[in-house]
Amino acid sequence: MARVNMEEIVDHLSSEIRKALALTVRDEFPDADFNERALFRKFRRNVGRKCSTWEYVPDQYVDSN
């Protein structure tokens, strides 16, 4: 199994994840008023709290190219 650094992955994909997270919240809670960047910061913080810095993932989910 491969190890991935969860915080670094979230940081690397921050723009894409931030937009997807905001879209999800808007779809689920159309009347919600929130700051997209603040929501992402809290999400990132919670990823850090709920995941180990290094998480193991099956090799089939990792391509080293």
Secondary structure, DSSP 4 states (H G I P E B T S, - for coil): -EEEEHHHHHHHTHHHHHHHHHHHHHHH-TT----HHHHHHHHHHHHHHHS-SEEEE-GGG----
